[in-house]
Amino acid sequence: MKISKSNSLFALVSVGIVCLYLISRFQNLLAIPVFGDEAIYLRWSQIIKNEETMRFVPVGDGKQPFFMWLTVPFFKIFSDPLLAGRAVSVMSGLGIIFGLYFIFFFISRHRWQSLIPVIIYLFLPFSFFFDRLSLPDNLLSFFGVFSLLFALLLSKYPRFDLSMVLGLTLGLAWLTKSPAIYFLALSWFTFFLYSPKNFKYWYLPLISSLIAFTIYNILRLGPQFHMIGLRNLDYVWPIGEILKHPLDPLKPHLIDLFHIYRQFIGAILVLLLVFLRYRLPLATNKLILVLVAWWLGPVILNCAVAKSFTARYILYTLPSLILLLSLIFFKISAKLKYLILALLLIPNLIYIINLSLTPFTASLPSTESGYLSDWTSGWGIKPASDYLKLRAKSANVIVGTEGGFGTLPDGLQIYTDHIFHLTVIGVGLKFEQLPSSLVNARQYGDEVYLLINKSRNILTPLELAKLDLVASYPKPASDVLELYRFK
C-alpha cells in the first residue's frame, strides 16, 4: 500500500510532538525537590512494593491507591524514587494528549485541526507544572479525558461495549481520587443531553455506573474503607455551613481561580473564551454545553464547598477548558490560527523554561507556594540523605526528623529505603528538649542525627549545645533545613 505524502507528513509531525512532549517533561525533571504530598504517596508506594499485603495502606488515610499501585513498577525502571513517581505523571500527561486529539477529531473530523488542543496542552504552564509532579491528580485528569471521550462516543453510538469501556474508565478514575464522582454524573448529563428521548438506550449509562461502582468497591477488600468518606469531609464544608455563608468560600476561591488561570494558562487565552459565546451560541450547541459542564461544573462546585483551594484540585477540568479554547481557533482561518496561537503561547513558553531551569525564581500563584517554599518543600532532603547513606556504611545511623508524616520523615525515607544500618523516625513537632528515643540511641553507641527546619527548631540553648551542626540547606526565600549530629 502506497503511503501519501500527506500521511507521511502528519505521522512525522505527530511523532515530533510526542518527542517534544517527552523531552520537555523529562528534562530536568528533579529541578523541584520532593513536595510533602509526593513524599507521602511515594512512601506508600514503597511500602506496597516491599510488602504486598499492604497494598491498601493509603486507604487508612482516606486515599485511593491506584496511583500508588501504578508507581510500583516504575521503581524497577528508575533508581530514584522521585523520578519513578514523576514518570507516572509524565506518562499520564502523554495519555491526556492522545485523549485530547481523539476528542477533537471526534468533533472536527480533521486530523490537522485536532492537533490544536495538543499544542495548547504542550505549552501551558498549568499542564507542564503538574505533568512533572508525583501526584495522582494528573492520572485523574487522564481518566477524565477518556471518560469524556467515551461518554461522547456512547451518546452518538449507543452500544453495550462502549458502555462497558466507559464504566471501566470511570471505575479506574474512582480508584484514583474521589472527584471522579463528577465524571460519573457528567457522563449521565452528556448521554441524556444527546439522547433525551431515546428511552431504549437509557440502560447503557446505568451499566457504566454499575461497572464503575463495582470497581470502586474493590477497596472494600482492604481495612478502613470507611476512612475515604471520613477524609473527604475534611476537604469540604457541610451543606448546612455553606447555606449560612454562600459567598464564603465561593468568592475568595473564585479570586484564587483567577490568579491560577492568569499565571498557569495566560489571561489572553482565557479572555478568548468570551468570543466563544458569539461564535458558537451556547444555548443551541450541545457540544459546547457538554464541554462547559465538564469544565465549569466541577470548578464552581469546588469553589463553593472546598475548605482549601489549589490548582491541582481543578487540574482534571483543564482538558475541557483546552477543548473550548481549541474550538475558538477552529473557527479562525487556517492562515491565521497557528500564527495567533504561537504568539499567544510565547509568554507561556518563557514561563515554562523558567519553571524548568530555575524553578526557585518562578512566580507561582499564592495557592501553590508550598511546592517551592515553607516546610512542605523538600529542599535539602536529597543531599542530606546522600550524606546519611554514606555514614551508614561505617556506623549504625539513627535519624530523627521533625513531624510524623509528609515532607519529613517520608521525604527522607523514600531515599533511604532498604539502606542497611540507617533508620529514620519522626519525632514530632514543637519539642524544646531532645527526644528521649534519640538520646537513648546515642547512649547505646549509635550515630544519631536530627533533621529539622530552622523555623520549627525551638530547642533550648542547653539542648542545642548537645548537638553539632553538620550541614544546612537553605530554601529559596524561606527557611533552612538543618542536619544536626548528637555529640
C-alpha positions in Angstrom: 0.0 0.0 0.0 1.4 3.4 -1.0 1.6 6.0 1.7 0.7 9.5 0.6 3.0 12.5 1.3 0.2 14.0 3.5 0.0 10.9 5.7 3.8 10.7 6.0 4.0 14.4 6.9 1.2 14.0 9.5 2.9 10.9 11.0 6.2 12.8 11.2 4.6 15.8 12.9 2.8 13.6 15.3 6.0 11.7 16.3 7.7 15.1 16.6 5.1 16.4 19.0 5.3 13.2 21.1 9.1 13.5 21.3 8.9 17.2 22.1 6.4 16.4 24.9 8.6 13.7 26.4 11.8 15.8 26.2 10.1 18.9 27.7 8.7 16.8 30.6 11.6 14.6 31.4 14.4 17.2 31.1 15.5 18.5 34.5 12.6 16.6 36.0 14.0 16.7 39.5 14.6 20.5 39.5 11.8 20.9 42.1 12.5 18.8 45.2 10.1 16.4 46.7 6.9 18.0 47.9 5.0 16.9 51.1 2.2 15.0 49.4 4.6 13.5 46.9 6.7 12.1 49.8 3.6 10.5 51.4 2.5 8.9 48.1 5.9 7.6 47.2 6.5 6.2 50.7 3.1 4.3 50.4 4.3 3.0 47.0 7.5 1.7 48.6 5.6 0.1 51.4 3.3 -1.6 48.8 6.4 -2.8 46.8 8.1 -4.1 49.9 5.0 -5.9 51.3 2.2 -6.9 49.0 -0.3 -7.4 51.9 0.0 -3.6 52.5 -1.4 -2.7 49.0 -4.4 -0.9 50.7 -2.3 1.1 53.1 -3.3 4.5 51.5 -7.0 3.7 52.3 -6.1 4.0 56.0 -5.6 7.7 55.4 -8.7 8.0 53.2 -6.8 8.0 49.9 -7.5 5.7 46.9 -4.4 3.7 46.0 -4.4 3.3 42.2 -1.7 5.9 41.6 0.5 4.2 44.2 -0.1 0.8 42.5 1.0 2.2 39.2 4.1 3.8 40.7 5.4 0.4 42.0 6.5 -1.0 38.6 8.3 2.3 37.8 10.6 1.6 40.8 12.1 -1.2 38.7 12.9 1.3 35.8 14.2 4.3 37.8 16.5 4.0 40.8 15.5 7.4 42.0 12.0 7.1 43.7 11.1 10.7 43.0 11.9 10.2 39.3 9.9 7.0 39.3 6.8 8.7 40.7 7.0 11.7 38.4 7.4 9.4 35.4 3.9 8.1 36.1 2.6 11.7 35.8 4.6 12.3 32.6 3.1 9.2 31.0 -0.4 10.3 32.2 0.1 13.6 30.5 1.1 11.8 27.3 -2.2 9.9 27.6 -4.0 13.2 28.0 -2.5 14.4 24.8 -3.9 11.4 22.9 -7.2 11.8 24.5 -7.4 15.5 23.5 -6.6 14.6 19.9 -9.2 11.8 19.8 -11.9 14.1 21.2 -11.2 16.9 18.9 -11.0 14.5 15.9 -14.5 13.3 17.0 -15.6 17.0 16.9 -13.9 18.2 13.8 -13.2 15.1 11.7 -9.9 16.8 10.7 -6.7 15.3 11.8 -4.6 18.5 11.4 -7.1 20.6 13.3 -7.1 18.0 16.0 -3.5 18.9 16.9 -4.7 22.3 18.2 -5.6 21.1 21.7 -2.4 19.0 21.8 -0.3 22.1 21.0 -2.1 24.2 23.6 -1.6 21.5 26.3 2.0 21.1 25.4 2.7 24.8 26.1 0.5 25.5 29.1 2.4 26.1 32.4 -0.6 24.5 34.1 -0.2 21.2 32.4 3.7 21.5 32.3 3.9 22.0 36.1 1.7 19.1 37.1 3.0 16.7 34.4 6.2 16.8 36.4 5.0 16.1 39.9 4.3 12.8 41.5 0.7 13.3 42.4 -2.5 11.4 41.5 -4.2 14.5 40.0 -2.6 14.1 36.6 -3.7 10.4 36.5 -7.2 11.5 37.4 -7.1 14.1 34.6 -6.1 11.3 32.2 -9.1 9.2 33.2 -11.3 12.4 33.0 -10.3 12.9 29.3 -11.1 9.4 28.3 -14.3 9.4 30.4 -15.4 12.5 28.3 -14.4 10.7 25.1 -16.3 7.5 25.8 -19.3 9.5 27.1 -19.4 11.4 23.8 -19.0 8.1 21.8 -21.7 6.4 23.8 -24.0 9.3 23.2 -23.5 9.1 19.5 -23.2 5.3 19.2 -25.2 3.8 22.0 -23.6 0.4 22.2 -23.1 -2.1 25.0 -19.3 -2.4 24.5 -18.8 1.4 24.8 -20.8 1.5 28.0 -18.5 -1.2 29.4 -15.4 0.7 28.4 -16.8 3.9 29.9 -17.6 2.0 33.1 -14.0 0.7 33.3 -12.6 4.2 32.8 -14.9 5.7 35.4 -14.1 2.9 37.8 -10.3 3.4 37.5 -10.8 7.1 37.9 -12.7 6.4 41.1 -9.8 4.2 42.3 -7.5 7.2 41.7 -9.3 10.0 43.5 -12.8 10.9 44.9 -13.5 13.8 42.4 -14.1 11.1 39.8 -17.7 11.1 41.0 -18.0 14.3 38.9 -17.1 12.2 35.8 -19.9 9.8 36.7 -22.5 12.5 36.9 -21.3 14.3 33.9 -21.3 11.2 31.7 -25.0 10.8 32.5 -25.5 14.5 31.7 -23.7 14.0 28.4 -25.8 11.0 27.4 -29.1 12.5 28.2 -28.3 15.8 26.6 -27.7 13.9 23.3 -30.4 11.2 23.7 -33.2 12.6 25.9 -36.0 10.7 24.1 -34.1 7.5 23.2 -35.6 5.5 26.1 -34.4 2.1 24.8 -30.8 3.0 25.4 -31.1 4.5 28.9 -29.8 1.3 30.4 -26.3 1.9 28.9 -25.2 4.7 31.3 -26.6 2.6 34.1 -24.4 -0.2 33.1 -21.4 2.1 33.1 -22.2 3.3 36.6 -22.6 -0.2 37.9 -19.3 -1.2 36.5 -17.6 1.9 38.0 -19.2 1.2 41.3 -18.1 -2.4 41.3 -14.5 -1.5 40.5 -14.5 1.2 43.2 -15.7 -1.4 45.8 -12.6 -3.4 45.3 -11.3 -1.1 48.0 -13.6 -2.9 50.5 -11.1 -5.8 50.3 -8.8 -3.7 52.5 -9.4 -2.5 56.0 -10.6 1.0 56.9 -12.6 1.6 53.7 -14.8 4.0 55.7 -11.9 6.3 56.0 -12.3 7.5 52.4 -15.7 9.0 53.2 -14.5 10.5 56.5 -11.4 12.1 55.0 -13.4 13.5 52.1 -15.3 15.5 54.8 -12.0 17.1 55.8 -11.8 18.9 52.5 -15.4 20.2 52.0 -17.8 22.3 54.1 -21.1 20.6 55.0 -24.2 21.9 53.2 -25.6 23.5 56.3 -22.5 25.5 56.8 -22.4 26.6 53.2 -26.0 27.9 53.4 -25.0 30.1 56.3 -22.4 31.9 54.2 -22.9 31.0 50.5 -20.3 33.5 49.2 -17.6 32.2 51.6 -15.6 30.4 50.4 -17.0 30.9 46.9 -15.9 34.5 46.5 -12.3 34.1 47.7 -11.8 30.8 45.8 -13.0 32.5 42.6 -10.3 35.1 43.2 -7.8 32.3 43.6 -9.1 30.7 40.4 -8.5 34.0 38.5 -4.9 34.2 39.7 -4.3 30.5 38.9 -5.6 30.9 35.3 -3.7 34.2 34.9 -0.4 32.6 35.7 -0.8 29.0 34.6 -2.9 29.5 31.4 -2.5 33.1 30.4 -5.0 35.9 30.7 -5.3 36.4 26.9 -6.2 32.7 26.2 -8.8 32.7 28.9 -10.3 36.0 27.6 -10.7 34.4 24.2 -13.5 32.3 25.8 -15.6 35.5 25.6 -15.6 35.2 21.8 -16.8 31.6 22.1 -20.2 32.9 23.2 -20.6 34.8 19.9 -19.0 32.3 17.5 -20.7 29.2 18.9 -24.0 30.0 20.6 -24.1 28.2 23.9 -27.9 27.6 24.0 -28.0 25.9 20.6 -24.8 23.8 20.7 -24.9 20.6 22.7 -21.2 20.0 22.4 -20.4 23.4 23.9 -22.9 22.7 26.7 -21.1 19.4 27.4 -17.6 20.9 27.5 -18.7 23.9 29.6 -20.3 21.4 32.0 -17.2 19.2 32.3 -15.1 22.4 32.8 -17.2 24.8 34.9 -19.4 22.4 36.8 -16.6 20.9 39.0 -14.8 24.2 39.2 -17.7 26.1 40.6 -18.6 23.3 43.0 -15.1 23.2 44.2 -15.0 26.9 44.7 -18.3 26.8 46.6 -17.6 23.9 49.0 -13.8 23.4 49.3 -12.2 24.3 52.6 -8.9 24.9 50.8 -8.3 25.6 47.1 -5.2 24.8 45.0 -4.6 24.4 41.2 -4.3 20.6 41.4 -7.8 20.3 42.8 -9.2 21.5 39.5 -6.5 20.0 37.2 -8.9 17.4 35.9 -11.1 20.2 34.4 -8.2 21.6 32.3 -8.7 19.3 29.3 -12.3 20.5 28.8 -11.1 24.1 29.0 -8.4 23.4 26.4 -11.0 21.9 24.1 -13.1 25.0 24.4 -10.1 27.2 23.6 -9.3 25.0 20.7 -12.8 25.5 19.2 -12.1 29.2 19.0 -9.1 28.6 16.8 -11.0 26.0 14.8 -13.2 28.9 13.6 -10.3 31.1 12.6 -9.0 30.9 9.1 -6.2 28.4 8.5 -3.7 31.1 7.6 -4.0 32.9 10.9 -4.8 30.3 13.5 -1.3 28.8 14.0 0.3 32.3 13.9 -2.1 33.6 16.5 -1.7 30.5 18.6 2.1 30.8 18.5 2.1 34.4 19.5 -0.3 33.8 22.4 1.8 30.9 23.7 5.2 32.6 23.6 4.8 34.1 27.1 3.8 30.7 28.4 6.9 29.1 26.8 9.1 31.6 28.6 7.4 30.8 31.9 7.8 27.1 31.2 11.5 27.5 30.6 11.8 29.3 33.9 9.9 26.6 35.7 12.2 24.0 34.3 15.6 25.6 34.7 15.3 27.9 37.7 12.0 27.0 39.5 13.1 28.7 42.7 12.8 32.0 40.8 9.5 31.3 39.3 6.5 33.2 40.4 3.7 30.8 41.3 0.1 31.6 42.3 -0.2 32.2 46.0 -2.1 28.9 46.4 0.9 27.0 45.1 3.7 28.4 47.2 4.2 25.2 49.2 5.9 23.4 46.3 8.9 25.7 46.4 9.0 27.1 49.9 7.9 26.6 53.5 8.2 23.3 55.4 6.2 21.4 52.7 9.1 21.8 50.2 11.9 19.3 50.3 15.0 21.4 49.6 18.0 19.7 51.1 16.4 16.3 51.8 18.3 14.5 48.9 21.8 15.8 49.8 21.1 15.1 53.5 20.1 11.5 52.5 23.3 11.1 50.5 25.4 12.1 53.5 23.5 9.8 55.8 23.7 6.9 53.5 27.5 7.4 53.3 27.7 7.4 57.1 25.6 4.2 57.3 28.4 2.3 55.6 30.6 2.6 58.7 28.1 3.1 61.6 24.6 2.3 62.7 22.8 5.5 61.9 19.5 6.7 63.6 17.9 9.9 62.2 15.1 11.7 63.9 13.1 14.1 61.8 10.5 16.7 62.7 6.9 15.7 62.2 5.4 12.3 61.8 4.5 12.2 58.1 4.8 14.3 55.0 7.9 16.0 53.8 9.6 14.7 56.9 10.1 11.9 57.7 8.6 10.4 54.5 10.7 12.6 52.2 13.9 11.2 53.8 12.6 7.6 54.0 11.9 7.4 50.2 15.6 8.0 49.6 16.8 5.6 52.4 14.5 2.7 51.8 16.4 -0.6 52.1 19.6 1.0 53.3 21.1 -1.2 56.0 22.1 0.4 59.3 20.0 3.5 58.7 16.7 4.1 60.5 14.5 7.2 60.0 11.9 8.0 62.6 9.6 11.0 63.0 9.8 12.6 66.5 7.0 15.1 66.3 6.9 18.9 66.5 7.5 21.7 68.9 9.8 19.9 71.3 12.1 22.1 73.5 14.1 19.1 74.6 15.8 16.4 72.6 13.5 13.3 72.2 14.4 10.6 74.6 14.4 8.0 71.8 17.3 9.7 70.1 19.1 10.4 73.4 18.9 6.7 74.3 20.1 5.6 70.9 23.1 7.8 71.3 23.8 6.3 74.7 23.8 2.8 73.2 26.5 3.9 70.8 24.5 4.6 67.6 25.4 7.6 65.4 22.4 9.8 65.9 21.2 12.8 63.8 18.3 15.3 63.9 16.9 16.8 60.7 14.7 19.8 61.3 13.6 23.0 59.7 15.1 26.1 61.3 11.7 27.7 61.6 10.5 24.8 63.7 13.5 24.4 65.9 12.6 25.6 69.4 15.2 23.6 71.3 16.6 25.4 74.3 20.2 26.7 74.1 21.2 24.0 76.6 19.8 21.2 74.3 21.4 22.8 71.2 24.7 22.6 73.0 24.4 18.8 72.8 24.4 18.9 69.0 26.8 19.7 66.2 25.5 21.3 63.1 26.7 19.1 60.2 25.0 20.8 57.3 22.4 23.4 56.5 20.4 23.6 53.3 18.8 27.0 52.5 15.4 27.0 50.9 14.6 29.7 48.3 13.2 32.8 50.0 12.3 30.9 53.2 13.7 28.7 55.9 16.7 26.4 56.2 16.8 22.6 56.6 19.4 21.8 59.3 21.1 18.4 59.9 22.5 18.0 63.5 24.6 15.2 64.9 24.4 14.2 68.5 27.8 14.7 70.3 
